[in-house]
Amino acid sequence: MHKTFLFLFVSFSFQAIACNPNTQDRGETHTAGDSTYAPVEKDKPNTDYQPAFEGQTRINGVKTQTAYTAKVIAEGLKSPWGIALLPDGRFLITEKEGTMRVVSKEGTVSDPITGLPEVDSRGQGGLLGLTLDPKFDENRMVYWVFAQPVNEGNLTAVGKGKLAADEKTIENAQVIYQAIPAYDGKLHYGGRILFDKNGHLFVSTGERSDLATRPLAQDLKSGLGKIVRITTDGEPVGGNPFANTSDALPEIYSYGHRNVQGLAFHPETGDLWETEFGPRGGDEVNRIVAGKNYGWPTITYGLEYSGKAIGNPPIQQKDGLEQPIYYWDPVLSPSGITFYSGTAIPEWKNNLFIAGLSSTHIARLVIEDNKVVGEERLLAKEGQRFRDVIDGQDGALYSITDSGRLYRIGKK
């Protein structure tokens, strides 16, 4: 049964709150339709760490003024992880245990698609993100990230194959890339993948979480804790920042990452943005620049889950290490992301939407000049762990949840 939820917001007008006194002085104006409120985060932070610049955390809240609805159009998916939009408006969705399914716009869920390689679905592993070839109409090629079991444990891998015409199987599936070294663990695989405008693949990997592997995020000879750029055959792209560095993997595009589960290109600037999990506090939004070091585990705004500080002494800023555009403490648990490029809800134009797991909402960030100037929480009353969110063809957003729901979020 479809479930419809109506969110109606009545427009109010407020001045910028006192904790951000310079907003008007900087000449910042939010997209038409937004009003400014107190920050949405009310809970106490885990640390007393100070941000590197104003607006890096706990920015003013905003509220969507356009009436919109959120409808559950499908249920019963089994731990869905990634969602891609097919050319006809249907959805191709990965399930953590190692299957894909097609879901119609009306919510009909297909039988599992066969032909995929074995996955290690323990812990945070499994079948993860996916993307369609830009020429999918012609070649029907699909690319995906998964936790691949190997003799030494498992690793983040990229596969590709052709979706059969009857959509019942993936034909000629093959593994094209492996993030080395392998490790016998169950955490932090990264797992997002997308095409750039040149037909190359960006893929995120995790540093596998444990103290033994954590330093590999800083090691250019390791594929862990990186964003890599590869061809559709899994080869490093010529022109990558470390292509001519003898002691570095040529596929590396950026490094110093913990566990990146969100990747998206800004619809106007074309810049690559990402979200990544911090530990206890310190979840991040970053704008990715080729060759840059994003700091983990040398700098962080979070703590160990035990409450112990990270680093001796713990530091949050260091020359040569990139600062996040924005961070959360307590955490959002940011997974998939998308920029809104539709026109149905004008105040959402070019906003970044982030699927939140433990926070159980979708975060909306208003971004101007590469700075976050407003934050809103959507669907917070649903009590769902939102895993991925995409921009639809119809001016709506679509989001999957760990419990197996597919939501449509669009103008009323």
C-alpha positions, 0 to 999 in steps of 0.5 A: 500500500502506498503511503503519502505524507504531506509536509506544508510549511507556512512562510515566516520571515526571521532575521539572522540569529545572533550566533551568526552575526556576520551573515548579512554583512557578507551579503549572503542571501539564501535561495528565494523561498527560504527563511532563516532559523536557529541551527537544526542541531540542538544536541551537545557536541562530543568535543570542544574543538573549534571550527577553522572558519565561521559556518563550518558547522551548526549553520543557521537552519532553513525551511522549505516553503514550497509544499511537498509530499513524500510517498513510499512507492515501494517496500520490501527491498532487502537492505538496498544500498545504491540506486540508479535511474534508468533512461525510462524513469525506472530504477535499478537498485543494489541490495547488500546481500548481492542482488540487483532489482528493477523497480517501476515508477509505480513501485513494482519490484522485479525478481532478483537479477542474477549473474553477479559475482560473489560478495562478502556481505558481512558487516558493512560489506556487500553489493554497494553503489552502482552507476549506468554507462552514459551510453546505457541506451546503446550498450546496457552496461552497468558498473558497481562497487562490492566487497569482494572475498579473496584469500587474504580477506576481502577488498573494495572492488569494481565490477561491470557487466551488461544488463540483459534485454529481459533484465533477468541477469547481468551478462559477462560480469567481470571485476575491473578494479581492486583497491589493494591491499586486501584485509580481513575485516568487515568495515569501511569499504567506501562504495560509491561510483559515478561517471565524469563528463569524460566517461571516466569512473570516480570510485570511493574506498574506505580505510577499513577502520581498524588501527592497523589499516587506518594509516593507509589513508595517508599512504600513496602506495595503498588504495585504501581511504582514497578516491580513485579515477579509472577508465571503464577497463579499470586502468588509471586515467592519464593525467591523474595527479600521481600518474608520474609519481614512482611511489604512488598508485596512479589511479589515486585522485585524492587521499586522506579519507576515512569512509566516503559513501557520497559522491556527486558533481555540482550541476553548475560548477562541475566540481566533485563533492563528497561526504564521509563518515567521521568517528564519534563526531566529525562527519564531513562534506568536502569539495574534491581537488585533484591530488589533495590530502583530506587529512584522515587520520592526522586531523579530525573533528571527532573522537574514537568511539570509546571517547578517547582523543585521536592523535597525540596531541589531537589536532583539527587543522594542519598546513597542507591538509584540506579542511572540510567545507562542513562537518557535523558533531554529533554525526549525521552518518552521511551516505549517498548524496545528490545535488538538486537540478530540477525546477519544481521546488525553486529553493532547492536549486543546486542544494546538496541532499544527503542520506543520513543513516543514524541521524534518520533524516535527509539533510538539505544543505544550501551552498553558496560560493562553496560554503554552506549557508543553511541546513534543513532536516527532511523526513525526520519523523519517518524514523528511517535510515536513509542510504542513498538519494538521487535526483529524478527526471520529474523534479523529485528526489528518490531515496532508499532506506535500510529497511527496504523503502523507496521514497519519492519526495516532490512538489505537492 
